[in-house]
Amino acid sequence: MIPLIQIRNMHKIYNPGENAVHALDGVNLDIYRGESVSIVGQSGSGKSTLMNMIGCLDAPTKGSYLLDGYDVYDMSDNQLSDFRNKAIGFIFQGFNLVNNLDALGNVELPLIYRGVKKRLRQSIARDALKKVGLGDRMKHKPNELSGGQQQRVAIARAIAARPPIILADEPTGNLDTKSSKEVMDILTLLNQSGHTIILITHNEEIAKKSKRIIRIVDGQIDRDYENDFKGEE
């Protein structure tokens, strides 16, 4: 089986020279279609830098990255932007919703970028919001929603364009325990429906919800192992 994500000898060096910081130091990583993976590490470990590389948000100092068989660094900026929008749905700790748009409008955004016509994109956005339990909150703006509801809007936005990969950066970081569980339950269901879930977190308990855990220490993969908990309580 060919990996969906294939990273080889990846380095990211900030401030090259005497005071160089090796945020990533020779990372090799394969992630296969349909996996549920947590990348876990403390602040400064390199996990956020690795997330930016996986998400095609930054380029390494050295190394290669094949995403679904394509070399992302051979693409122009416009090609990469279009490819990223189709391949990856992003969920961030800070929700990143547009305050003057309602939930439906926020979920429509990636579909607008893809040129989906209004009637179809509204239908897709409604279905996505229903999947995350917000069928009755479509016309609510972010300031009319709880933190957990805002994150569910962000999840609906991430899945609306039907990308194969969901990349979630500390998705429960701003949520209470109940809302965190709801968000993780949704991500588990998305994985069961075929999405590849990549979760970036410093929270050990959240990491245990994934079937595979990759631990980053000082810019290197310290451990990469199957999780006995299998995402169960």
C-alpha positions, 0 to 999 in steps of 0.5 A, spaced: 500 500 500 502 506 498 502 511 503 497 517 503 503 521 506 510 520 505 515 524 508 523 523 508 529 526 511 525 532 513 529 538 516 526 545 518 532 550 520 530 557 523 536 562 524 541 558 520 548 559 522 551 559 529 544 560 533 540 555 528 534 552 531 532 545 528 525 545 529 525 538 525 531 534 524 531 528 519 523 526 520 521 520 516 514 519 516 508 514 513 501 515 514 496 511 510 489 512 508 484 511 513 488 512 519 487 515 526 493 519 528 495 523 534 502 527 533 503 529 540 509 533 544 510 538 548 511 546 546 517 547 542 518 539 540 517 540 533 509 538 533 507 544 530 512 545 525 511 538 522 503 540 522 505 546 518 509 541 513 503 536 513 498 541 511 502 544 506 503 551 510 510 551 510 516 548 506 522 545 509 529 547 509 531 540 506 527 533 505 521 531 501 514 530 501 509 526 497 501 527 498 497 522 495 503 521 490 504 528 488 510 532 490 507 538 493 514 542 492 514 541 485 507 545 485 506 553 483 503 557 489 496 557 486 497 549 484 499 548 491 493 552 494 488 548 490 491 542 491 491 543 499 484 545 499 481 539 496 486 534 500 486 537 507 480 540 511 483 544 517 481 545 524 484 550 529 484 551 536 481 558 535 476 556 530 478 561 525 470 563 524 468 569 520 464 573 525 459 576 520 457 570 517 452 565 520 454 558 521 452 556 514 456 562 511 462 559 514 461 552 512 460 555 505 467 558 504 471 552 502 466 551 497 466 558 494 474 557 493 472 551 489 467 554 485 461 550 487 455 554 485 450 557 490 445 552 491 449 546 491 454 549 496 448 551 500 446 543 500 453 541 502 454 546 507 447 544 510 449 536 510 455 538 513 452 542 519 447 536 520 453 531 521 456 535 527 449 536 530 448 543 528 442 542 524 438 547 528 444 553 528 445 554 521 443 561 521 447 563 528 453 567 528 459 565 532 458 570 537 451 566 538 454 559 539 458 556 545 465 554 544 463 547 543 458 549 537 463 554 534 468 548 533 463 543 530 462 549 525 469 549 524 469 541 523 463 542 518 467 547 514 473 542 514 469 536 511 464 540 507 469 539 501 470 532 502 477 532 503 480 525 504 485 528 510 482 532 516 488 536 520 486 538 527 491 542 531 489 542 538 482 542 536 479 541 544 484 546 547 479 552 548 473 547 550 471 544 556 471 537 558 464 536 555 465 539 549 472 536 548 468 529 548 463 531 543 468 534 538 473 527 539 466 523 538 465 527 531 472 526 529 472 518 531 465 518 527 469 521 521 475 516 521 470 511 521 467 513 515 473 513 511 477 520 513 484 520 515 484 524 521 491 527 524 491 530 530 496 535 533 496 535 541 500 536 547 494 533 551 496 525 553 488 523 554 486 527 547 492 523 544 489 516 546 483 517 542 487 515 536 489 509 534 496 511 532 500 515 537 507 519 534 511 522 539 515 528 537 521 530 542 526 535 539 524 535 532 525 528 531 520 522 532 521 519 539 516 513 538 511 511 533 506 506 536 499 503 535 495 505 541 492 499 545 486 504 547 483 504 540 480 511 541 475 507 546 473 510 553 
